[in-house]
Amino acid sequence: MGLAGQYLGAVMATVRRDATIFVSYRLRVISQMAGMLLTMATFYYVAKLIRPGAVGPRDQYFAFAMLGILVTSILTSALTTAQIVRMELMAGNFERVLVSPMGPMWGVVAIAAFPVGYAIVFAAVMLAIASAVFGIPLHVGGLVPGLGVTLLGAASLASIGLLFVAGLLAFKSAMGATWVIAGLSLLGGAYFPVRLFPGWISWASEVQPFTPTVDLLRHLLVGTPAREAVWLELLKLAGFTAVLAPVAIAALVLAIRVSRRRGTILEY
């Protein structure tokens, strides 16, 4: 087995560990699904108050909002990686990651893998339930390209999450993720079209990966008209990923190096 295969095996072992711990709390998935179903029911009836054609050629606000909410759940899982690393530090488990052949950088990536992967699977299941129960008109032909967009968007959002982990290791603070989640989902158009923003703030919708991710998924899965040409939004999303991933990895490597030099890498 090559080096890449060994790292992948270590990441998958960490995913299996996290999945085993997760399913041991047997009511967690049920409570999450119940909460999302209540959210769906709320927005289903709120959508009846929205005039037809507000977000597309048909009465599509419910589908529009649900895609935004589900993508926000993936964003939340990506940006709370720092909180998970913080818990690993407090429990003393991060020391094992630090001394393992995988090393702290790949260890952090492995820790982030299960929450993001679970969020993607959970979002897919809830979208299928929304289609079956509430009648969201899913476009079957958009499922495969939609999965590709989801993975690309998740990579961009997870890169932002790694920046928070770098801040945690360097400065021993995991604050800020909550308002970044709220800001990105609001400015990215999770709940309403970004064209409603005034000109002085609308630029913020164009400089982060949430906007093209949710816009492309809406276009592919429920037929909402894309804000821009599909190829242009794909190019933007790929560009965000290509820029953010190396920056996040470099910041994480630097934070690990600084905290090792200070002797504080295992402190919180």
C-alpha positions, -999 to 999 in steps of 0.1 A, spaced: 0 0 0 14 34 -10 16 64 13 -16 79 -1 -34 47 6 -21 46 42 -33 82 48 -67 73 33 -69 42 55 -62 63 86 -88 88 76 -114 61 71 -105 45 104 -112 79 121 -145 81 102 -155 46 114 -145 56 150 -166 88 148 -195 70 132 -195 43 159 -196 70 186 -223 89 168 -247 59 164 -242 50 201 -264 80 209 -294 63 194 -319 92 197 -296 117 180 -306 109 144 -342 107 154 -341 141 171 -323 156 142 -349 143 117 -377 154 139 -363 189 141 -358 191 104 -393 178 97 -407 205 120 -387 231 101 -400 217 68 -436 219 80 -430 255 92 -416 266 58 -442 246 39 -469 268 53 -449 300 52 -444 293 15 -481 295 10 -479 332 20 -453 339 -8 -467 352 -41 -462 328 -70 -432 335 -91 -412 352 -64 -383 329 -68 -390 313 -101 -416 306 -128 -438 286 -105 -447 287 -68 -412 274 -57 -404 292 -24 -407 260 -3 -382 241 -25 -360 273 -26 -359 276 12 -354 239 19 -324 237 -4 -310 267 14 -316 252 48 -300 218 39 -269 235 24 -267 255 56 -266 223 76 -236 212 56 -220 246 62 -226 243 99 -210 208 100 -179 222 82 -175 252 104 -180 234 137 -148 213 131 -130 236 154 -155 228 182 -149 191 176 -111 196 178 -116 216 209 -135 186 225 -107 163 214 -82 186 231 -102 188 263 -107 150 264 -70 144 258 -76 125 226 -58 149 203 -25 137 218 -30 104 201 -35 122 168 -4 143 174 19 113 179 3 91 153 20 86 119 -9 105 104 2 137 122 -19 166 134 -27 181 99 -41 149 85 -56 142 119 -77 174 117 -88 165 82 -98 131 94 -118 146 123 -136 168 99 -145 140 75 -173 123 93 -194 154 103 -192 168 68 -200 134 52 -228 128 76 -243 162 69 -243 155 31 -260 122 36 -285 136 61 -293 165 37 -299 140 8 -322 119 29 -342 149 41 -345 162 6 -359 128 -5 -384 130 24 -393 166 15 -400 154 -21 -421 124 -9 -441 141 19 -442 178 8 -441 174 -30 -408 191 -38 -404 185 -76 -370 169 -77 -353 167 -111 -339 132 -113 -315 141 -140 -299 167 -117 -290 142 -89 -256 131 -102 -243 166 -112 -259 179 -79 -238 154 -60 -207 168 -77 -216 204 -69 -223 193 -32 -189 177 -29 -172 207 -45 -191 231 -22 -184 210 8 -147 211 1 -148 250 -1 -169 252 31 -147 226 49 -116 248 40 -132 277 59 -137 253 88 -100 244 87 -92 281 91 -111 281 123 -92 250 135 -59 269 127 -72 298 148 -81 274 176 -46 258 177 -28 291 174 -48 313 196 -68 288 218 -101 302 208 -129 286 187 -151 317 187 -167 331 156 -181 301 138 -217 309 147 -218 344 133 -199 332 101 -226 305 96 -253 331 101 -236 356 78 -228 332 50 -263 317 50 -279 351 50 -257 367 24 -256 335 3 -294 336 -1 -304 306 20 -339 320 27 -345 346 0 -330 357 -33 -298 377 -30 -312 402 -55 -332 417 -27 -301 430 -10 -293 467 -14 -263 475 -36 -240 484 -8 -240 449 6 -249 427 -24 -211 424 -33 -207 401 -3 -229 375 -20 -203 372 -47 -171 367 -26 -179 334 -8 -187 298 -19 -221 294 -3 -239 315 -30 -229 295 -61 -232 262 -42 -269 267 -32 -278 285 -64 -264 256 -86 -281 230 -64 -315 248 -67 -311 250 -104 -301 213 -108 -325 197 -83 -356 218 -84 -353 239 -116 -350 274 -100 -334 297 -126 -297 302 -121 -286 337 -112 -258 335 -138 -246 311 -165 -241 276 -150 -206 274 -163 -197 307 -147 -211 296 -113 -192 263 -116 -161 282 -124 -166 304 -94 -171 275 -71 -141 256 -84 -121 288 -80 -131 293 -44 -121 257 -37 -88 260 -55 -80 292 -35 -94 283 -1 -80 247 2 -43 256 -1 -48 287 21 -65 266 48 -39 239 47 -11 265 49 -27 282 78 -32 249 96 4 239 91 16 273 103 -7 271 134 6 236 142 42 248 138 37 278 160 19 259 188 46 232 188 73 259 191 54 274 220 47 240 235 9 247 236 -5 224 209 -22 202 235 -35 230 256 -69 248 255 
